[in-house]
Amino acid sequence: MSQAMITILAQKIAQIILKEPNRTIQADEALISSGLIDSFSLVDLALLVEDEFGVVVDDTELNPDSFDTLEQLAALIQSKQ
């Protein structure tokens, strides 16, 4: 998976979703299961992924199994490109 994609995701999530532009998010840091991103923000995250990377995220993919870490997100995005 692309480190550049993970970097972009980390920056966008910190800035747009968490509104903490200086926050560092690790590639393997739990986003959903840790409570960092709640169910309302999850929809925003899906829209961000769709807009930024031009992929369509299915509603069934909005869960900790495929959306919990930046690594998982990057793998999901790459599988759809």
C-alpha positions in Angstrom: 0.0 0.0 0.0 1.1 3.5 -0.7 2.7 5.5 2.1 1.7 8.7 0.3 -1.9 7.6 0.4 -1.6 7.0 4.2 0.0 10.4 4.7 -2.8 12.1 2.8 -5.5 10.2 4.7 -3.8 11.1 8.1 -3.6 14.8 7.2 -7.1 15.0 5.9 -8.6 13.1 8.8 -6.8 15.3 11.3 -7.7 18.5 9.6 -11.2 17.9 8.3 -12.7 15.2 10.5 -11.0 15.8 13.8 -10.4 19.5 13.3 -7.0 19.0 14.9 -4.6 19.9 12.0 -1.5 19.3 14.1 -2.5 15.8 15.3 -0.4 12.9 14.1 -2.3 9.7 13.2 -0.3 6.5 13.0 -0.9 4.1 10.1 -2.0 1.3 12.5 -3.9 3.6 15.0 -7.5 2.5 15.6 -9.9 5.2 14.5 -13.3 3.7 15.1 -12.8 1.1 17.7 -10.9 3.6 19.9 -13.7 6.1 19.6 -11.5 8.7 17.8 -14.0 8.7 14.9 -17.7 8.3 15.9 -20.5 7.1 13.7 -21.4 10.6 12.5 -17.8 11.3 11.5 -17.6 7.9 9.8 -19.9 9.2 7.0 -17.8 12.3 6.6 -14.7 10.1 6.4 -16.4 8.0 3.7 -17.2 11.1 1.7 -13.7 12.4 2.1 -12.3 9.1 0.7 -14.7 9.2 -2.2 -13.9 12.8 -3.1 -10.1 12.5 -2.6 -9.5 9.2 -4.3 -12.4 8.8 -6.7 -13.8 5.6 -5.3 -17.2 4.6 -4.1 -17.5 3.3 -0.6 -20.4 0.9 0.0 -22.4 1.3 3.2 -21.5 -2.2 4.3 -17.8 -1.2 4.3 -18.3 1.5 7.0 -17.2 -0.7 9.9 -14.1 -1.3 12.0 -13.2 -4.4 9.8 -12.4 -2.3 6.8 -12.2 1.3 8.1 -10.5 1.2 11.5 -6.9 2.1 10.5 -5.2 4.1 7.8 -3.6 0.9 6.6 -7.1 -0.7 6.2 -8.4 2.4 4.5 -5.5 2.6 2.0 -5.9 -1.1 1.2 -9.7 -0.6 0.6 -9.0 2.4 -1.6 -6.4 0.6 -3.6 -8.7 -2.4 -4.1 -11.3 -0.1 -5.7 -8.9 1.9 -8.0 
